[in-house]
Amino acid sequence: MVERFDSEPSRPGFVLADYAVFAAMLSASMGIGLFQARKKQQRDVTADAFFTGGRSMPAVPVGLSLCASFMSAVQVLGVPSEGFRFGFKFLYMCLGQSINSLLTAYLFLPVFFRLGITSTNQYLKMRFGRGMQLLGSVQFLLATLLYTGIVIYAPALILNQATGLSIWVSLFSTGIICTMYTTLGGMRAVIWTDVFQIVVMLSGFVAIFIQGTILVGGPAQVLEIANNGSRLNFNDFDVDPRKRYTFWSLTVGGSMVWLSMYGVNQAQVQRYISCRSEREAQWALFVNQVGLCLIVSSAATCGIVMFAYYNFCDPLKSGRISAPDLYMPFFVLDIFRDHPGFPGLFLACAYSGTLSTASTSINAMAAVTMEDLLKPHLLHMTQKKLILISKGLSFLYGAGCITVAALSSFLDWGVLQGSFTVMGVVSGPVLGVFILGIFVPGTNRLGAYSGILAGFCVSLWLAVGSTLHPPSEETMGVLPSFTEGCRPANGTLSTTSNPDELSILTPLRPDDQGGLLNFYFMSYLYFGAMATSSVILVGLIVSYATGPTKRSQIKEGLLWCDLNKKKTDISPENTTNMISRMFPCFVHNAFWDTQPAGHTRNNQKDKLPENPQVVPLKNLPRDDVL
């Protein structure tokens, strides 16, 4: 296993069988989407049904769709690379995802589901006014366009370098196919194609794991090599925030990033509110969690198998690949050189994730544009025309995603870091506003606007600073790898003989320069948490300094504590404690009665029904409320 490479004149590329497997996956995805589009169901005759699947979807396919939506080619390529370079501790990401699923299922989902809204930004309007709704809409469209651009372009570029597949073939095949079935089939087509694509992704990882393990010499040999190479590093509890991956960054920082993706992100909320009931929506989130753990653990395990296979000849340090994101394509072509069709399965695996994420983004952006920007001006338009406009928006956003994908080449990030940074920087501040709105009744409009402004400033400062001043590999905690087992090979980009030399893409710099640079060296997983915390802190200070919103001014159903309201009256004499005044949801699980002391409440009328019904947004008062 020392001499992994030889001096063959050229490495094998894709053959006809590989392209046939890839084409079969694309055709199957297209077929499923068109089948769902042709199914005529009476309940899918409104624009709302186009975006929510008629709110009648079962839990399992919705859960798998939730899982597939952010498990794109970014994760297929990025997670194995991070496992190779940072070790098996990346599995702690599953713990962060589990925390996110619990918080989403019991704190955010009930509020959105019972309001019966289609766009999460409609909540911002009901709580903080039309201006905050528009701000949330613009934020979501910006974040989703950037994220989708990375998802579509970066894997296309990487697979072009590794396999010779044309970038434009990748871009247009991905963009056109998912645009077509999303435009024609709506949410139903997106969910059922996601189910198929998640199966393809898992199949690809399983095939790579089995073949790689066999070539290394079995599971025991893989574990022994990984242990000797310090890759079985589950005991990393270092609190240094500059280390990219530790127990704390993956659980605390990771859970906040995933919460901004699942708790309040339109692309995900739109899926779980398409379920038949609130209980099924919660089960969908738990099915999603199982799928996330399976994919992340499979991808990280493939990274450990890669390390064992290239134990004495790191392809990056030896110059055979030009970036860490190329590890996985290079590995697949290497171990399946005598097995035509399997590299095509990997390509199908990567692009299944891309199709899923792109279709999710297109449908969600069309929903936000329709519900938040256009629908208030189309009150008298027929449902048939609204559906046509919705499909037109899906088509336009599909074309827009392809365009932005080409512009994404200017982002000089790794695909995993780039996608998580975009979501953390742009979605982190909005998560803070939702937390203030749902859990802190005293938050007023000025506090919400001040908080989100502070959060955006903090997140942009960290993102720009970390791009201009990237940390060294030693600071990030990249584990050592070696090249003494490499033979010279034709077509290498560069060669290194020193096993301790840094990656060819990492600039040499002192490890600790102090000052503000320590903030820029912070793990990208903390960017979202920093932004969210800034929003909450500034929002609380400004709200209580300028006069908190009275509970009586907030319509019932907009606060989490409304969901579990007790019959017990709260007397004004018990309102002297500052913490209780700021967080009544958590202290008393009830809200404060701000009516005059002489006025008694009708407990029977105030009592919520045991099985709350969904209240359609159109039945709620249309005026802005605090």
C-alpha positions in Angstrom: 0.0 0.0 0.0 3.1 2.3 0.1 3.3 2.6 -3.7 -0.2 3.7 -4.6 0.7 5.5 -7.9 2.6 4.4 -10.9 3.9 6.2 -13.9 1.2 5.3 -16.4 0.9 7.9 -19.1 -2.6 8.9 -18.3 -5.3 8.3 -15.8 -8.6 6.7 -16.7 -11.5 9.0 -17.4 -15.2 8.4 -17.9 -16.2 5.8 -20.4 -19.6 5.2 -22.2 -20.9 3.1 -19.3 -20.3 5.9 -16.8 -22.2 8.4 -18.9 -25.0 5.9 -19.4 -25.4 5.6 -15.6 -25.4 9.3 -15.2 -27.9 9.8 -18.0 -30.2 7.2 -16.5 -30.2 9.1 -13.2 -31.1 12.3 -14.9 -33.8 10.6 -17.0 -35.3 9.0 -13.9 -35.4 12.3 -12.0 -37.1 14.0 -15.0 -39.6 11.1 -15.4 -40.6 11.2 -11.7 -41.1 15.0 -11.9 -43.2 14.8 -15.1 -45.3 12.0 -13.7 -46.1 14.1 -10.6 -46.9 17.0 -12.9 -49.4 14.9 -15.0 -51.2 13.6 -11.9 -54.4 15.6 -11.8 -55.7 16.0 -8.2 -58.5 18.3 -7.3 -56.8 19.7 -4.3 -53.8 21.0 -6.4 -55.8 23.7 -8.2 -54.5 26.7 -6.3 -51.2 28.5 -6.1 -50.9 27.6 -2.4 -51.2 23.9 -3.4 -48.6 24.3 -6.1 -46.1 25.4 -3.4 -47.2 23.1 -0.5 -48.4 20.0 -2.3 -52.0 20.6 -1.1 -50.7 20.2 2.5 -51.4 16.5 2.2 -47.9 14.9 1.9 -47.0 11.9 4.1 -44.1 12.2 6.6 -41.5 9.8 5.2 -41.1 11.4 1.7 -41.2 14.9 3.1 -38.5 13.9 5.7 -36.3 12.4 2.9 -36.8 15.6 0.9 -35.8 17.7 3.8 -32.6 15.7 4.1 -31.9 15.9 0.4 -32.5 19.6 0.1 -29.2 20.6 1.8 -27.3 17.3 1.2 -26.1 18.6 -2.2 -23.0 17.9 -4.2 -21.3 20.3 -1.8 -21.6 17.6 0.9 -20.8 14.7 -1.4 -17.5 16.4 -2.3 -16.8 18.4 0.8 -17.5 16.1 3.7 -15.1 13.3 2.6 -12.4 15.9 2.1 -12.9 17.3 5.6 -12.9 13.8 7.0 -9.6 13.1 5.2 -7.9 16.3 6.5 -9.5 16.8 10.0 -10.5 13.3 11.1 -13.5 11.3 12.2 -14.5 14.0 14.7 -16.6 15.5 11.9 -19.3 13.0 13.0 -20.1 15.4 15.8 -21.9 17.3 13.1 -24.7 14.7 13.5 -25.1 15.8 17.1 -25.4 19.4 16.0 -28.0 18.4 13.5 -29.9 16.4 16.1 -30.1 19.4 18.4 -31.4 21.4 15.4 -34.1 18.9 14.6 -35.4 18.9 18.2 -35.4 22.7 18.4 -37.2 23.0 15.0 -39.8 20.3 15.8 -40.9 21.7 19.1 -40.2 25.4 19.0 -40.5 26.7 15.4 -42.6 24.2 13.5 -45.8 24.5 15.7 -45.9 28.2 15.2 -45.6 28.2 11.4 -47.8 25.1 11.0 -50.8 26.5 13.0 -50.7 29.8 11.3 -51.1 28.0 7.9 -48.7 30.3 6.1 -46.9 29.5 2.9 -43.9 31.9 3.4 -42.0 32.3 6.7 -41.7 36.0 5.9 -45.5 36.3 6.3 -44.8 35.8 10.0 -42.4 38.7 10.0 -45.2 40.9 8.6 -47.7 39.9 11.2 -45.1 40.4 14.0 -43.0 43.4 12.8 -44.8 44.9 9.8 -44.5 44.9 6.0 -40.9 46.4 6.0 -39.5 43.4 7.9 -41.3 41.0 5.6 -39.7 42.7 2.5 -36.3 42.6 4.2 -36.7 38.9 5.0 -37.7 38.2 1.4 -34.7 40.0 0.0 -32.4 38.2 2.4 -33.8 34.9 1.5 -33.6 35.4 -2.3 -30.0 36.7 -2.0 -28.9 33.8 0.2 -30.6 31.2 -1.9 -29.2 32.5 -5.2 -25.7 32.5 -3.8 -26.0 29.1 -2.2 -27.5 27.6 -5.3 -24.8 29.1 -7.4 -22.1 27.4 -5.3 -24.1 24.1 -5.3 -24.4 24.1 -9.1 -21.1 25.6 -10.3 -18.5 24.3 -7.8 -19.2 20.6 -8.4 -19.4 21.2 -12.1 -15.9 22.8 -12.1 -14.5 20.1 -9.9 -15.8 17.3 -11.9 -14.6 19.0 -15.1 -11.1 19.1 -13.7 -11.3 15.5 -12.5 -13.1 13.8 -15.3 -13.1 16.2 -18.3 -16.9 16.6 -18.3 -17.7 19.9 -19.8 -18.7 22.6 -17.3 -21.5 23.8 -19.6 -22.9 20.3 -20.0 -23.0 20.0 -16.2 -24.5 23.4 -15.7 -27.2 23.1 -18.3 -28.1 19.5 -17.7 -28.6 20.3 -14.0 -30.3 23.6 -14.4 -32.7 22.7 -17.3 -33.9 19.4 -15.9 -34.6 20.5 -12.3 -36.2 23.8 -13.7 -38.5 21.8 -15.9 -39.8 19.3 -13.3 -40.0 22.0 -10.6 -41.9 24.3 -12.9 -44.4 21.7 -14.1 -44.8 19.6 -11.0 -44.4 22.0 -8.1 -43.8 20.8 -4.6 -45.0 17.2 -5.3 -42.4 16.8 -8.0 -39.7 18.2 -5.9 -40.4 15.9 -2.9 -40.7 12.7 -4.9 -37.6 13.3 -7.0 -35.7 14.1 -3.7 -36.7 10.7 -2.4 -35.2 9.0 -5.5 -32.1 11.2 -5.4 -31.4 10.5 -1.7 -31.3 6.8 -2.5 -28.9 7.4 -5.3 -26.6 9.4 -3.0 -26.5 6.7 -0.4 -25.9 4.0 -3.0 -22.9 5.9 -4.3 -21.3 6.3 -0.8 -21.9 2.6 0.0 -20.2 1.5 -3.3 -17.2 3.7 -2.6 -16.9 2.6 1.0 -17.0 -1.1 0.1 -14.5 -0.9 -2.8 -12.1 1.3 -0.9 -12.2 -0.9 2.2 -11.5 -4.0 0.1 -8.5 -2.4 -1.6 -7.0 -1.2 1.8 -7.3 -4.7 3.2 -10.5 -4.7 5.3 -12.2 -2.6 8.0 -9.7 -3.5 10.6 -6.8 -2.3 8.5 -8.7 0.9 7.7 -9.2 1.6 11.4 -5.6 0.8 12.3 -4.2 3.2 9.7 -6.7 5.9 10.7 -5.8 5.5 14.4 -2.1 5.7 13.6 -2.8 8.8 11.6 -4.7 10.5 14.4 -8.0 10.4 12.4 -10.0 8.7 15.2 -10.0 11.9 17.2 -13.3 12.0 19.0 -11.6 13.4 22.1 -11.1 16.8 20.7 -12.8 19.1 23.2 -10.5 22.1 22.6 -12.4 25.4 23.2 -10.1 27.4 20.8 -12.6 28.9 18.3 -9.9 29.1 15.7 -9.8 25.4 15.2 -12.1 24.6 12.4 -13.6 21.4 13.9 -13.9 20.5 17.5 -16.7 19.1 19.6 -17.9 22.6 20.4 -17.7 24.1 16.9 -19.6 21.1 15.4 -22.3 20.9 18.1 -22.8 24.6 19.2 -21.8 26.4 16.0 -23.1 23.6 13.8 -26.5 23.5 15.5 -26.9 27.2 15.0 -26.0 27.0 11.3 -28.5 24.1 10.8 -31.1 25.9 12.8 -30.9 28.9 10.4 -31.4 26.3 7.5 -34.2 24.3 9.0 -35.9 26.4 11.7 -36.8 29.5 9.6 -35.5 28.9 6.1 -38.3 29.1 3.6 -36.9 26.1 1.5 -37.3 23.8 4.5 -40.3 25.2 6.2 -42.2 25.0 2.9 -41.6 21.2 3.0 -42.7 20.4 6.5 -45.9 22.6 6.3 -46.9 20.5 3.3 -47.5 17.5 5.7 -51.0 16.4 6.6 -50.8 17.3 10.2 -48.4 18.9 12.7 -47.5 15.5 14.2 -46.6 14.2 10.7 -44.5 17.3 10.2 -42.6 16.6 13.3 -42.1 13.0 12.2 -40.8 14.3 8.9 -38.1 16.2 10.7 -37.1 13.1 12.6 -36.9 11.1 9.4 -34.8 13.9 8.0 -32.5 13.6 10.9 -31.9 9.9 10.4 -31.2 10.6 6.7 -28.8 13.4 7.6 -26.8 11.2 10.0 -26.7 8.4 7.4 -25.3 10.7 4.7 -22.9 12.6 6.9 -21.5 9.4 8.5 -21.2 7.7 5.1 -19.4 10.7 3.6 -17.1 11.1 6.6 -16.3 7.3 6.6 -15.4 7.5 2.9 -13.0 10.3 3.9 -11.3 7.9 6.5 -11.1 5.1 3.9 -9.5 7.6 1.5 -6.9 8.5 4.1 -6.1 4.8 4.7 -5.8 4.3 0.9 -3.5 7.3 0.4 -1.7 6.8 3.7 1.8 7.2 2.1 0.9 9.4 -0.8 -1.4 12.4 -0.3 -2.7 13.4 -3.7 -2.9 17.1 -2.7 0.6 17.4 -1.3 2.0 15.4 -4.2 0.4 17.8 -6.7 -1.9 15.3 -8.4 -5.0 17.4 -7.4 -5.1 21.2 -7.0 -7.7 21.5 -4.2 -9.0 19.5 -1.3 -12.5 19.3 -2.9 -10.9 17.1 -5.7 -10.1 14.3 -3.3 -13.3 12.4 -3.8 -13.5 12.5 -7.7 -9.8 11.5 -7.8 -10.3 8.7 -5.4 -13.3 7.3 -7.3 -11.5 7.3 -10.6 -8.6 5.6 -9.0 -10.4 2.7 -7.2 -12.9 2.1 -10.0 -10.5 2.2 -12.9 -11.3 -1.4 -13.8 -15.0 -1.2 -13.1 -16.8 0.9 -15.8 -20.1 2.4 -14.6 -19.2 3.0 -11.0 -17.6 6.4 -11.6 -20.8 7.2 -13.3 -22.7 6.2 -10.2 -20.5 8.7 -8.2 -21.3 11.4 -10.7 -25.0 10.5 -10.3 -24.5 10.6 -6.5 -23.0 14.1 -6.7 -25.6 15.5 -9.1 -28.5 13.9 -7.3 -27.6 16.3 -4.5 -27.3 19.2 -6.8 -30.6 18.5 -8.5 -32.3 18.2 -5.1 -30.9 21.5 -3.8 -31.5 23.4 -7.0 -35.1 22.3 -7.3 -35.7 23.1 -3.7 -34.3 26.6 -4.1 -36.2 27.3 -7.3 -39.6 26.3 -5.7 -38.9 28.2 -2.5 -37.8 31.4 -4.3 -40.9 31.3 -6.5 -43.1 30.9 -3.3 -41.5 33.8 -1.5 -41.8 36.1 -4.6 -45.4 35.1 -5.1 -46.6 35.3 -1.4 -44.5 38.2 -0.2 -44.0 40.5 -3.2 -46.7 39.8 -5.8 -49.8 38.4 -4.1 -50.7 41.6 -2.2 -51.1 43.2 -5.6 -53.0 40.3 -7.2 -55.9 39.9 -4.9 -58.6 39.7 -7.6 -56.7 37.4 -9.9 -58.1 33.9 -10.6 -56.3 30.8 -9.2 -55.6 29.6 -12.7 -53.7 32.7 -13.5 -51.9 32.6 -10.2 -50.7 29.1 -10.9 -49.4 30.2 -14.3 -47.5 33.1 -12.7 -46.1 30.7 -10.1 -44.8 28.4 -12.8 -43.4 31.3 -14.7 -41.5 32.4 -11.6 -40.1 28.9 -11.2 -38.8 29.0 -14.8 -37.2 32.5 -14.3 -35.5 31.5 -11.1 -34.2 28.3 -12.7 -32.6 30.5 -15.4 -31.3 32.8 -12.7 -29.7 30.0 -10.8 -27.8 28.9 -13.9 -26.6 32.5 -14.5 -25.5 32.9 -10.9 -23.7 29.6 -11.0 -21.3 31.0 -13.6 -20.7 34.0 -11.5 -19.9 31.8 -8.5 -16.4 31.1 -9.9 -15.3 34.4 -8.2 -15.8 32.8 -4.8 -12.4 31.5 -3.7 -13.7 29.1 -1.0 -14.0 25.4 -0.6 -17.4 24.2 -1.5 -18.4 23.1 2.0 -17.0 26.2 3.7 -18.5 28.5 1.0 -22.0 27.1 1.3 -22.1 27.1 5.1 -20.6 30.6 5.2 -23.3 32.0 2.9 -26.1 30.4 4.9 -24.5 31.5 8.3 -23.7 35.0 7.2 -27.0 35.8 5.5 -29.5 33.5 7.3 -28.0 33.9 10.8 -29.3 37.4 11.4 -32.8 36.5 10.2 -32.8 33.6 12.6 -32.1 36.1 15.4 -35.2 38.1 14.4 -37.4 35.1 14.4 -36.2 34.1 17.9 -36.9 37.6 19.2 -40.4 37.6 17.5 -41.5 34.1 18.6 -40.0 33.9 22.1 -39.6 37.5 23.4 -42.9 39.3 23.5 -41.3 42.6 24.5 -39.4 43.0 21.3 -40.6 46.0 19.3 -40.0 47.0 15.7 -37.1 49.3 16.4 -35.4 46.5 18.4 -35.9 44.0 15.5 -34.6 46.4 12.9 -31.6 47.5 15.1 -30.8 43.8 15.9 -30.9 42.6 12.3 -28.7 45.5 11.2 -26.1 44.7 13.9 -26.2 41.0 12.9 -25.6 41.7 9.3 -22.7 44.0 10.1 -21.1 41.4 12.3 -21.6 38.5 9.9 -20.3 40.5 6.9 -17.3 41.7 8.9 -16.3 38.1 9.8 -16.9 36.8 6.3 -14.9 39.5 4.5 -12.1 39.4 7.1 -11.8 35.6 7.0 -11.6 35.8 3.2 -8.9 38.4 3.2 -7.0 36.9 6.1 -7.4 33.1 5.9 -5.9 31.0 8.8 -3.0 28.7 8.3 -3.6 24.9 8.2 -1.9 24.6 11.6 -4.3 27.1 13.1 -7.3 25.3 11.6 -6.1 22.0 12.9 -5.4 20.1 9.7 -3.9 16.7 10.5 -0.5 15.6 8.9 -0.3 13.5 5.8 2.6 12.1 3.8 4.1 11.7 0.3 7.1 9.5 0.7 5.3 6.6 -1.0 4.5 8.5 -4.2 6.1 7.7 -7.6 6.6 10.4 -10.2 3.5 10.7 -12.4 2.9 12.6 -15.6 0.7 15.6 -15.5 1.3 16.6 -11.9 0.6 20.1 -11.0 3.5 20.3 -8.6 5.5 17.9 -6.4 6.6 18.0 -2.8 8.9 15.7 -1.0 8.6 17.1 2.5 5.8 15.3 4.4 5.3 18.2 6.7 4.9 20.8 4.0 1.6 22.7 3.9 -1.0 22.2 1.2 -0.2 23.9 -2.1 -3.1 26.2 -1.8 -2.5 27.4 1.8 -0.4 30.6 2.2 2.5 30.5 4.6 1.8 32.8 7.6 2.7 32.9 11.3 0.3 30.8 13.4 -0.7 33.5 15.9 -0.7 37.1 14.9 -3.1 38.3 17.6 -5.5 41.1 17.6 -8.5 41.2 15.1 -6.9 38.4 13.1 -8.0 35.9 15.8 -11.6 36.8 15.0 -10.9 36.3 11.3 -9.3 32.9 12.0 -12.5 31.8 13.8 -14.1 28.6 12.5 -16.7 29.4 9.9 -19.2 27.4 11.8 -19.4 30.1 14.4 -20.2 32.9 11.9 -23.9 32.2 12.1 -24.0 31.9 15.9 -22.1 35.2 16.2 -24.6 36.9 13.9 -27.7 35.4 15.6 -26.4 36.3 19.1 -25.7 39.9 18.0 -29.3 40.3 16.7 -30.8 39.0 20.0 -28.5 41.1 22.3 -29.0 44.4 20.4 -32.7 43.7 19.8 -33.3 43.1 23.5 -31.3 46.2 24.6 -33.0 48.5 22.1 -36.5 47.1 22.7 -36.4 47.5 26.5 -34.6 50.9 26.3 -37.3 52.3 24.0 -40.3 50.7 25.6 -41.2 47.0 25.1 -44.2 45.9 23.1 -47.2 45.1 25.3 -48.5 41.6 25.2 -52.0 42.8 24.4 -50.7 44.4 21.2 -49.5 41.0 19.8 -52.2 38.9 18.1 -52.7 35.4 19.5 -50.8 32.7 17.7 -47.6 34.7 17.0 -45.8 33.6 20.2 -44.6 30.2 21.1 -46.1 30.5 24.6 -49.5 31.0 23.0 -49.4 27.3 22.0 -49.4 26.1 25.6 -51.4 28.9 27.3 -52.7 28.0 30.7 -56.0 29.1 32.2 -54.4 30.6 35.2 -54.7 34.4 35.4 -51.5 36.3 36.1 -51.9 39.2 38.4 -50.1 42.5 37.7 -48.5 42.3 41.2 -46.3 39.3 39.9 -44.7 41.3 37.1 -41.9 42.9 39.1 -39.2 40.4 38.1 -37.2 41.6 35.1 -36.3 38.2 33.8 -39.9 37.1 33.9 -40.9 40.3 32.1 -38.4 39.6 29.3 -39.0 35.9 28.9 -42.5 35.0 30.0 -42.6 32.1 27.5 -40.0 30.2 29.4 -40.6 31.4 33.0 -44.4 30.9 33.3 -45.3 29.2 30.0 -48.0 31.8 29.8 -48.3 35.5 28.8 -48.9 38.6 30.8 -52.3 40.0 31.1 -51.9 43.7 30.4 -55.6 44.6 30.7 -56.9 46.7 33.6 -57.0 45.0 37.0 -60.7 45.2 37.2 -61.2 43.3 34.0 -61.5 39.6 34.4 -60.8 37.2 31.6 -63.2 34.6 30.4 -61.1 31.4 30.8 -63.4 29.4 28.7 -63.0 31.7 25.7 -59.2 32.0 26.2 -58.6 28.3 26.4 -57.1 26.9 23.2 -58.8 23.9 21.7 -57.1 20.6 22.3 -56.6 20.0 18.6 -55.8 23.4 17.2 -56.9 23.9 13.6 -54.7 25.5 10.9 -55.8 29.1 10.4 -55.3 30.1 6.8 -53.4 33.4 6.4 -56.1 34.9 4.3 -58.5 34.7 7.2 -56.3 36.7 9.5 -56.6 40.5 9.7 -54.5 42.1 6.9 -53.4 45.1 8.9 -49.8 45.2 10.2 -49.4 44.4 13.8 -46.6 44.9 16.2 
